[in-house]
Amino acid sequence: MTDTVSRNAVTIAQLELACRHTEEMMAAGVTENMAIRTLELFVDVYAKLHIGGAASPHHVDDVKLWSVDALRLRNRMPNAKPRSHFRVEHGTPRRAFARTVLNLYQKNDLSRKTMAELIEREYKLAVITLKQDRRLNRIARSKKFDTPEERWAAAGIEF
């Protein structure tokens, strides 16, 4: 088997470019909400490829960590349409994760090593139910906790 690199693989140089773009857009008066979106996408793809995923959008079948409730629902309804019952959840909200990468860039500390450490510490994906997603949104929609596990626990999501 040969290793292949996705044509959509994001490099550190491209992350740096997205960070500069974010800064330039905000300096030009664009809100952070709009300016940081490209960086969010690039960071998510970089992290997903780093953990062995594909550059394609997240799908429940590609995620190993499932909440207890999501597993129960899947067992009860094995043919359930994923989008009608489940959600792939980022343990660290994508915006918060992108801000951390931007901070590394601003400190001139953005590298493959620091990204690998950040991904190991903060980039966790899990499948949760839509009910759990609503509860998480009420409690910590975009709030970053020390760990993804603490964030999920705050919403009563068990794994």
Legacy VTK file of the C-alpha trace (Angstrom):
# vtk DataFile Version 3.0
C-alpha trace
ASCII
DATASET POLYDATA
POINTS 159 float
0.000 0.000 0.000
1.355 3.420 -0.870
0.812 6.537 1.165
-1.039 9.193 -0.730
-1.402 12.805 0.247
-4.736 14.445 -0.298
-4.695 17.157 -2.925
-6.612 19.147 -0.313
-3.903 18.731 2.335
-3.207 22.031 4.062
0.376 23.001 4.831
1.789 25.190 7.586
2.581 27.801 4.941
-1.086 27.806 3.925
-2.165 28.102 7.567
0.159 31.112 7.873
-1.411 32.617 4.763
-4.896 32.094 6.212
-3.759 33.735 9.472
-2.396 36.747 7.569
-5.621 36.902 5.579
-7.636 36.904 8.815
-5.549 39.722 10.264
-5.696 41.778 7.054
-9.454 41.372 6.737
-10.009 42.465 10.330
-7.627 45.430 9.869
-9.777 46.438 6.881
-12.870 46.497 9.093
-14.281 43.037 8.400
-15.783 41.413 11.478
-13.945 38.483 13.023
-16.997 36.348 12.243
-16.370 36.787 8.511
-12.591 37.186 8.509
-11.740 33.978 10.366
-13.912 31.557 8.359
-11.228 30.540 5.868
-8.799 29.918 8.712
-11.423 27.783 10.498
-11.823 25.615 7.411
-8.075 25.270 6.796
-7.374 24.440 10.447
-10.159 21.851 10.529
-8.902 20.131 7.372
-5.286 20.232 8.613
-6.280 18.669 11.947
-8.570 16.087 10.382
-5.851 14.911 7.992
-3.348 14.879 10.863
-5.487 12.401 12.822
-5.938 10.180 9.788
-9.200 11.456 8.379
-10.022 12.718 4.912
-10.463 16.296 3.739
-14.118 15.570 3.003
-16.838 16.888 5.333
-17.279 15.117 8.667
-19.573 12.090 8.693
-20.674 10.076 11.709
-19.345 6.850 10.177
-15.820 8.312 10.206
-15.820 9.203 13.915
-14.801 6.625 16.519
-15.964 8.377 19.697
-19.741 8.135 20.239
-21.671 9.313 23.259
-23.550 6.708 25.278
-26.860 8.209 24.129
-25.794 8.247 20.470
-24.774 4.582 20.659
-28.082 3.646 22.274
-29.983 5.477 19.551
-27.873 3.891 16.806
-28.478 0.423 18.278
-32.205 1.100 18.555
-32.428 2.553 15.035
-29.543 1.091 12.972
-30.887 2.532 9.704
-31.489 6.029 11.056
-30.384 8.813 8.740
-27.385 10.394 10.459
-28.383 14.005 9.819
-31.801 13.409 11.343
-30.444 12.024 14.626
-26.721 12.658 15.068
-24.122 15.392 14.851
-20.348 15.308 14.602
-19.248 17.563 17.454
-15.926 19.366 17.799
-14.840 19.114 21.430
-13.100 22.452 21.060
-15.331 24.763 19.034
-13.893 25.426 15.572
-13.745 29.172 16.175
-11.829 28.744 19.441
-9.461 26.268 17.783
-8.818 28.717 14.909
-8.188 31.533 17.402
-5.575 29.368 19.119
-3.844 28.775 15.782
-3.987 32.510 15.038
-2.420 33.153 18.437
0.409 30.706 17.652
0.959 32.533 14.364
1.022 35.918 16.080
3.643 34.641 18.533
5.674 33.312 15.562
5.233 29.819 16.999
3.117 28.136 14.310
4.866 24.960 13.176
4.168 21.316 12.449
5.281 20.536 16.010
3.029 23.089 17.714
0.101 22.083 15.504
0.640 18.402 16.348
0.673 19.253 20.067
-2.441 21.411 19.733
-4.304 18.760 17.764
-3.384 16.074 20.284
-4.588 18.232 23.170
-7.680 19.929 21.734
-8.903 18.415 18.455
-11.421 15.788 19.436
-14.450 14.756 17.395
-17.426 12.868 18.766
-20.842 11.803 17.589
-23.655 13.071 19.783
-27.429 13.118 19.454
-29.278 16.208 18.273
-30.806 16.477 21.753
-27.322 16.511 23.291
-26.260 19.087 20.699
-29.095 21.417 21.742
-28.109 21.015 25.393
-24.439 21.665 24.587
-25.379 24.773 22.609
-27.307 26.192 25.571
-24.414 25.574 27.962
-21.255 26.014 25.920
-21.999 26.637 22.241
-18.747 28.394 21.465
-17.097 28.351 24.876
-13.676 26.785 25.085
-12.911 24.660 28.140
-9.511 23.373 29.264
-10.258 20.097 27.489
-12.961 18.849 25.126
-13.922 16.276 27.747
-14.629 19.038 30.307
-16.847 20.829 27.792
-18.845 17.709 27.038
-19.125 16.883 30.745
-20.502 20.383 31.445
-23.398 19.486 29.133
-23.866 16.074 30.747
-22.629 14.153 27.708
-21.143 10.790 28.673
-18.888 8.545 26.619
LINES 1 160
159 0 1 2 3 4 5 6 7 8 9 10 11 12 13 14 15 16 17 18 19 20 21 22 23 24 25 26 27 28 29 30 31 32 33 34 35 36 37 38 39 40 41 42 43 44 45 46 47 48 49 50 51 52 53 54 55 56 57 58 59 60 61 62 63 64 65 66 67 68 69 70 71 72 73 74 75 76 77 78 79 80 81 82 83 84 85 86 87 88 89 90 91 92 93 94 95 96 97 98 99 100 101 102 103 104 105 106 107 108 109 110 111 112 113 114 115 116 117 118 119 120 121 122 123 124 125 126 127 128 129 130 131 132 133 134 135 136 137 138 139 140 141 142 143 144 145 146 147 148 149 150 151 152 153 154 155 156 157 158
